[in-house]
Amino acid sequence: MEKTEFNGYLMNMFASGFTTLAIAIGQETELFEVLCKADNAMTCKEIAQATKLKERYVKEWLGCMTSANIVILDAQAQKYQVPINYREGLLHGTGMASGLVYWARRFELTKEVFATDGPQGIPFSADPSFFDWLHSFREQRKDYIIGIDVLPVIEELGMKQMLESGVKVVDIGCGSASLSCAIAKRFPNSTFIGLEYAEAAVEKARDNIRKNELRNISIERGDALNLPKSWTEQFDWVFVYDVMHDLPDPRRAMSEIRRILKDDGICFLFEINAHSTHADNVGNKVAAMLYAVSMFVCLPSSMSQPPHVGYGTCWGIEECEKALIESDLNVIMKKPTNDKAEYLFVCTK
């Protein structure tokens, strides 16, 4: 890439970053919700009235969205509309835009951990607001994740009948329990436990259960590296979604998962779908985003406690599978999720 082309490449990156902030505004002020649910194109004034927002600011936002080809403008009628095939993505796939707002708040903290005399990492307890963002993100995507990536595998493996009859399930690193609640609601005869280390997440998870009025799920505060001794061989299904790379010692957590599984138990472990080496990720802009996500949140978390393994978000599917095998877990299925964002490993003892 020659100089002029590279400068343009950088400018496009900066443009995407600022546009992402505007997408976050659209998500959090319900601008996208109003536009995506409208039967017909709307004027700026109509959009402002429907969202109860100031028309002048809505106009500026629409300028950004039309320039980015996210909202379509009928220049003659001065009306705005979101194409039908864009709507699912804008209603259910913009959580990372709000994530950028949260990540930016950690800028100074992240600079400190880069310094040789700075802290090793940043525990989630240092910034509980992370779980506000995570809850919003998971709530937006839970039905998609469960409906598209989890239930079809349950059907394929013949697990549906046992879940309907009633089994014991644990969600390790459940966060605000968005996914746990979504599954528990579908299988009321099964008993679910959500395990979470961070107190802020535990409180949010318990509140989520109350709001969903679920009686077959409870939350326990605990450490994935030191699961209760009483849990040995107690669980039919262990569910782990996007957690392992955040831990200070994922291999120990995997060994603990093996211990708590029944002999005929099964584990669904979802991890970020990235490769394990820089070389294999070269040119992949999603991988570039994942490394950035990692340096602000996931890597500092995994470095915050001994043994400071520090895998980070792009630990990668190759190293994850290797760790599972070394932990004496049998990988019986492995595949990317429908949107290619995560990678599912199905394991048994």
N, C-alpha and C positions, 0 to 999 in steps of 0.2 A: 504494500500500500504506500503510494507516494505521499508527500507532505500535505498537499491540498486535500487529497482524498481522506487522509487520516484526520485532518482537522474537521472535515465535514462529518466523519464518523463519530468523533467526539461530541460535536454539537448535537447530533441526533440522539446520542445517549443522554445528554443533559436535557434535551427537549422531552424525551420519554419520562425522565424523572419528575420534571415539573408537571407534565400532563397527568402522571400517576397521582400527584397530590390533588389535582382537580377531580380525578375519578373518585378519590376518597371523599371529597366534598359531596359528589353526586350520590354516593352510597349512604352517607350519614345524614344527609338532609332530605332523603326520600325523593330527590329529583329523578333518579333512575326509576324508582318504583312507579312514580306518576307517569313518566313517559312510556315505560314498558307495558303498563296496564291500560294505556289509552287506546281506544278503538280507532281514533283518527288523529291526524297531525294537529298540533296545538301551537298557538301563538305564544310568544314570550310572556305576555300578560296573563294568559290562561294558566301557564305553567306556574308562574309566581303565585297566582291566586290559589291554585290547587295545593301548593306546598306551603302556603303562608310564609313566603320568603319575599325579600325586597326585589322588585322587578329589575332594578339596575344591576344588582349582583348576579341575578339569574341570567341576564343578558350577557354578562362577561363570561360566565360559565359556559353558556351555549356557544359563545365564540370559540372557546377552547375545544369543546366537544365536536363542533362542526369542522374546525380546522384539522382535528385529529381523525376525522371520518368515523367517529363513533355515533354521533347524532347526524341525521340527514336533514338538510335545509331545502325547503321549497322556496327559492329566492323570490319568485313572483308573489306568492301568497304570504311570504314571511311566516311560514309555519315549520314546526320541527317535529321529527318523528324518529323513533328507533326502529330499524328493520327487525322483522319478526325473528330472523335467525340470529340476531345479536342478543335477544332478550334474556335467554337463559344464562348466558355468560355474565351479563350485567347485573342480573338479580341474584345469582348464586356463585359467581366466580370473581368478585372484586375484593375479597377479604385481604389479599396481599397489599392492596392499595392503602388501606388503613394501617396495615402493618408497617409501611414505610414511614408513616407519621410517628408510630411508636418507636421504631428503630432509630429514627433521628434523635429522639429524646435521650438515647443512650450514647450519643456521640462522645461526650466528655468522659464518661465511664470507660468506654472502649479505648480511648486514647491512653488512659491510665494503665490498662492491662498490657498494652503494647510496650510500655516503658520497662527497661530492664530492672528498675528499682520499684516497679509498680506491683499491685497485687497479682496473684497467680490467676485469679478468675473472678467471676461475679455470680454468686448464688442467686437463685430466683427470689430468695427472701429479701435481697437487697432492693428489689423493685417489683413489688406485688402487682403493680398495674399491668404487668405482662399478661396476667390471667384474664384481665378485662378484654384485652385484644383477642387472646386465644379463644375465649368463650364466644365472642362475636363471630370470629372466623369459623369455628366449628359449628355454631348454630346455623350459619348460612349454608354450610356444606353437608350437614349430617345426613339428610335424606338422600342426597346424591351418593355419599360414601357408603352408607348402609345398603341402599337400594341397588347400586350398580356394582360395588366392589366386594361387599360382604355376603349378602343374601344369595347371590348366584353360586358362590363357592360353597356355602352351607348346603344348598341344594345338590350341587355336584358331588359333594363328599357324603351325602346321605345323613347329614346332621340334623335336618329339620325336625324329624320325628322325635329325636331324643330331646331337643330343645322344647318342643311342644309338650312332651311328657313331663319334663322337669329335670334339669341338671344343675350343677353348681359351676358358676362362671366367675372369673376375676378379670378385671380390666386394670392392668398395671400401668401407672402413670396416667390416670384417667382425666387429669385436668379438671374442668368443670363438669365432667360426666355427661357431656352432650351425646357422645356416641353410646356410652353405657345406657343412658336413658332411652335412646332411640331403639336399641336392641331389646332392652328389658320390656319396653312397651309392647313389642311384637311377640314376646314369649313370656306371658305372665305366670306360667307354671314353673319357670326356672328361677333360680336364686342368683342374684348378681351382687358382687362386691366390687366397688371401685377403690383402688389403692392409690394414694397420692401423698407425696412427701411435703409439699409446700402448704403451709397453713392457709394462705390466701386462697389457694385452689380448693382445699378441703371445704372451706366455708361456702365458696361459690357452688361447689358440687352439691352440698347438702341443700342449699337454697334451690338449686335446679330440680332436685328430686321432689322437694315440697311443691314447687310450681307445677310439676308434671303429675303430682298426686300418685306417685308410684309406691307400692308397698313391697315389691320384690327386689329392691335394690337398697344397699346401704353403703356408706363411705367410711373407710378406715384410713387414718394417717399412718404411714409406714414407709419403710425404706426398701426399694427394689433389690438392694444388695444384701439385705438381711430380713428376709420374709419370716413371719412367725413360724416357730418350730411346729406348732399345732396344725399348720397348713400342709404338712408333708403328705403327698399323695391324696389330696382332698378335692382336686378340681378336674372336672371333665373338659373344660375349655378355658384356656388362658388367652386373653386378647391384649395385644400390645401395639398401640398405634403411634408411630413417629416419636418414640421415646428413647430408644437405646443409645443413639448418638449423643444425647444430652447427659448421659451418665458418666461418672468418673471411672467406672469399671464395668463396661457392658458384659464382658465374659463372666464375671461373677454373677451378674443378674441373670444371664442365660442358664447358669448352673442352678440357680435358685428356682427358675421356672421349671427346669427338669425335675427338681425335687418335689415341687408341689403338684405336678401333673399325676393323675392316676395312670396306671399302667396302660390303659386304653384311651388316655386323654389326648387332646389335640391343642396345638398352639397356633394362633394366627399372629404373625409378627410382621407389621408393616414398617418399612424404612424408606427414607428418601431415595428416589430412583436416580442415582448418580454413580459414576465410576469412581474407583478408589485412587486413581493417580491423576496428577495434573495433565499428563500427556494424553490420557484417554478423554479428557474433558475439553481439550483445546478447541476453540471455535464454537462451543456450546453456550449460548447466551443465558439459558436457564441455569446451567451449572455456575456461570459467573454470578448470577443472582444468589444462588444457594451458598456460595462461598462468602458472599457479603452478609447474608442472613446469619451465617455461622459465626463470623468474626464478632458480630454484635451481641449475639444471644447464646447460641448452642455451644460454641467452643468455650466461652467464658464459664458457662455452666459446668461443662465436663471437666474444666480445669480447676474448679472451685474447691474440690476436696481431694485428698489422697485416694488413689495413687496418681491423680492428675494425668490420666491416659490421654485425654484431649483428642478424641477422634473427630469431633465436629460434624457438621451436616453432611459433608461429602466424604464421610467414612467410606461409603460406597458399597454397592451390592456384592462385589467380589470379597471384600474383607468381612462383611457381615455374614455371608454364607460360610466362610472359613471359620469364623468364630462360633457359629452354630454347630458346625461339625466337631470342632475341638471341644465343645461343651457337651458332646455325646448326645446331641439332638439329631434326629433323622429328618432331613428335608424331603418331604414327599411331594411337594408342589412348590413351584416358584414362577411368578409371572408379574409383569407390570400391571398397575391398575389401569382402568379404562382411559383416564386422562394422562397416563404416563408419569404422573407426578410422584407416585409412591411405587414401591415394589413389595409384593406379598410373598413371604415365606410361610408355608404351612409345615409344621413340624410335629413329630411324635417322639416318644422315648425310644 
